[in-house]
Amino acid sequence: MKDLAWQLLHTVLNTHGGGPALWLVDENISAQDIAAVKVVDTLQAVTNRYDVYQALQAKGFNARLSDYDFSEFEARSFSAIYYRVSKEKAVVHHIINAAARYLKPLGELYLAGYKNEGIKTYSDKAANLLANPAEKHRGSRSTLLATIVCADVDQKAFSVNRLDDKHYTDFATINAGELELVTKPGVFGWQKIDQGSAFLIDYLKDHMASLPQPESVVDLGCGYGYLSVMASQFLPARYVATDNNITAVNSCAQNFSQHHIDGEVLIDNCAQSINTKADLVLCNPPFHQGFDIDSDLTLRFLQSCKRLLNAKGVGLFVVNGFIPLEKKAAPLFSRVEVVASNRSFKLVLLSL
């Protein structure tokens, strides 16, 4: 499905030819969309997604992989910032706050999104923070492109009008039973224990004896590392956790260190560059890419699981009950079995 909000932003982005500018790129973009953007020497692209970073580099952009950490840039150094809003409010607020610091006076912030994503509210908040009204261009299907010119925002005004970004630059903590885990805005489900992942851990703990005892475990799409941390408490092994979100990887690495887990945390695109063979693969796969459901995403995780498993290894996937994981897995694995389910989730065991 075409992202009409992105198309609005793409139009103005491709006209950029002036001073130094930032293009902030989240997961809600395809490689084809990136390929359609004109490369300009003065345009710096920043993304928190490894696959997007790879696509930006392949196109020839000056690209950085970052947890939207702008501290390496000088204040008031950009003439424009282009941003198609993200799913998570804290991320959007963090970036709007950053615009007030890093835009030059009379620099322009371009925000694009859909009405049901909160774009009108975001544009109004940005206008208040940057002390100028938003010029709004409405597209089809409730899309909107807002342009806000940055006034010379002083520190006092910024402190008063700063948006609540949930202390985006800092790690937060969450309790999982007696354990304290590090998490952070920008990681999926960062403020909670995912109930699907908890369902998988409960099953694993209760059925350890019936499964081959692993020496190596891969945690696919690790997030902040809940599956690895919890499994390591009763299943000693070497753990490799991977995610394509640098924010998740940073949080997971902190948890590995804090809980003394034997293993490593790697940034990767669906484990494509990982060659470690595993006795056990744990996965709570995402089924959204940006704002849209992406059925191909589940298949890619299944394909990675097949490639990574040892001959006698086992994969355990937890998904929402409506996801047709078994149908997608059947051509790839000799054993595909729903071993547990509840009203919300099902746990699928896979072996070669």
Secondary structure, DSSP 8 states (H G I E B T S, - for coil): ---HHHHHHHHHHTT--SS-EEEEE-SS--HHHHHTS---TTEEEEESBHHHHHHHHHHT-EEEE-SS--TTS-TT-EEEEEEE--S-HHHHHHHHHHHHHHEEEEEEEEEEEEGGGTHHHHHHHHHHHHTS-EEEEE-STTEEEEEEE-----HHHHHHH----SSTTS-EEEEETTEEEEE-TTSTTTTS--HHHHHHHHHHHHTGGGS---SEEEEET-TTSHHHHHHHTT--SEEEEEESBHHHHHHHHHHHHHTT-SEEEEE-STTTT----EEEEEE----EETTEE-HHHHHHHHHHHHHHEEEEEEEEEEEETTS-HHHHHTTT-SEEEEEEE-SSEEEEEEE-
